[in-house]
Amino acid sequence: MKSTRSRFGRLVAGVVIAGAASAGVLVATPAQALVGQEDAAHGRYPYYADLGGCGGAMIDPQWMITASHCASDATVGRDVRIGWSQDGVGSPIMTTALEVRKGPAAMDVALVRIAPRPNVPTVALSNQPVPVGGIYTSVAAGTGSQGRLGTAQFRVTHKDASYWNAAVSVTGAASTCHGDSGSPAIVATPEGDKLAAVTYGVDGGWACPPGSVSYSAAMSAPKIRDWIASVVPSLDFAASHRSTYIVRNISSGQVLDIAGGSTAVGGRIIQYPSTGGTNQHWTFAQKDGRTQLVSASSGLVLGVYGGAVSAGQSVVSWTNLGVADQKWTFTATDDGHYTIVNENSKLALAVPGGSKAAETKIIQYPLTGGDEQKWDVIDIR
C-alpha cells in the first residue's frame, strides 16, 4: 500500500503518490498484512484474487481490479490465484496476467486481464457509495499474513468528492498495511457481496500502527465507473434493486409475512410457510447506506413499532418516513446466511424463542448468533 498525506503527491519508496483533491488528502504508503485481522472462512470470498504482493477482486471472468501501483508491464505473465483463502487448503483457480489497463489519471486503480479459466467467481460492483459512518469489510492477505486471508471492518470517516474514501478500524485494533493494496472493500447486501472500493493507501507510515487511516477508491465514482465500462463493456452497471425476494428464517424455514395480507399501516409481521402471496414478497431500496424492505403488496416498509429500541418490540409495515427504525443492515454470517439489524435500535430481526409455529410475530432482539436471527434472502423475480 502507499502512505502519505500530501496535497500534491510525492514519491514514496519509488511509488508515485497521486495528487490530492480539494480536501487536501490523498494517501499512499503501499498497503502489508492486514494488522489486527480475523481469518476469513474458507470459501467466503471466492472472488478474491491474489496478484503476489497485492490483492484484487474478480469483477468479470477475465478481469480483476486492483490498485494502479500494483500493476505495470512487469505484471504481465505473473501468477494470479483466485479464490485462495489459506495455504494448503482448497484448490484456488490458478491463472496468469495477460494485460494491464491503468485507471483514470491520479486515481489509483487498474484492471488486469487474466488467461481464461472455467467457472471464475466474480463480485458485483456496488452502485451505492459507503456513506460517512458506514462500514465495509476489508479482505486482504499482505506481507505477514502467514498464508491466510484476513478480514477487518472499517468505518468511513471522510468521502472526497472525486473518488476516494478515508476509513478507520471499527475496533481501533486493525489497519491495512504493505501488501494489502488492491484488496477489496466489501459490503454485504441482500443480493450478495458488493465491491464498494479498492484499497490503495494508509496514513501512518510504513509501520502501519493499528487505527491508521486507510484509503480506498470508490467503485461508485463516475470517472471510475465510466473507465471500467470502457474496458469491460459487458458489465451491467444498471441499478441492482429490481428483484423481488422472500426472506426465510433458518430456524423455522418460514418467511416474513404481513399477517392476513393486510395493506393497512401497522400490519403485523409474522413468520408463515411460503405461499407465493405478494404479502410475503419484498423489494429492497437503499437509504443512506442502509436497506429498506418494501412490501410488494402494500408498498409499505418494514419498521419497528413506535421506533422503540427495547428488546422484544414487534415489527410492522408502515408508511415510508425515511426514519432510522425503517432502515436495516444485512450482514453475511460465516455459514452463508444474513443477520438483519435495525439502524435505530441496533437489535436484530428475530423469531422469539426460535419458535417454529406459523403466525409467530417477528421481533427485534439483541444479537445472539442463533439460527432464529439468521435469514436467507431468496430471489424469486
Sequence and secondary structure as in RCSB ss.txt:
>XXXX:A:sequence
MKSTRSRFGRLVAGVVIAGAASAGVLVATPAQALVGQEDAAHGRYPYYADLGGCGGAMIDPQWMITASHCASDAT
VGRDVRIGWSQDGVGSPIMTTALEVRKGPAAMDVALVRIAPRPNVPTVALSNQPVPVGGIYTSVAAGTGSQGRLG
TAQFRVTHKDASYWNAAVSVTGAASTCHGDSGSPAIVATPEGDKLAAVTYGVDGGWACPPGSVSYSAAMSAPKIR
DWIASVVPSLDFAASHRSTYIVRNISSGQVLDIAGGSTAVGGRIIQYPSTGGTNQHWTFAQKDGRTQLVSASSGL
VLGVYGGAVSAGQSVVSWTNLGVADQKWTFTATDDGHYTIVNENSKLALAVPGGSKAAETKIIQYPLTGGDEQKW
DVIDIR
>XXXX:A:secstr
 B    SS  EETTEE     TTS    B   S BT EE  TTS TTEEE SSSEEEEEETTEEEE GGG SGGG
TT EEEES  BTTSS  EEEEEEEEEE STT   EEEEE   TT    EE SS   TT EEEEEE  TTSTTB E
EEEEEEEEE SSSEEEEEESSSS B  TT TT EEEEEETTEEEEEEEEEEEES TT  TT EEEEEETT HHHH
HHHHHH TTS  S STT  EEEEETTT  EEEEGGG  STT BEEEE     GGG EEEEEETTEEEEEETTT  
EEEEGGG  STT BEEEE     GGG EEEEE TTS EEEEETTT  EEE GGG   TT B EEE     GGG E
EEEE  
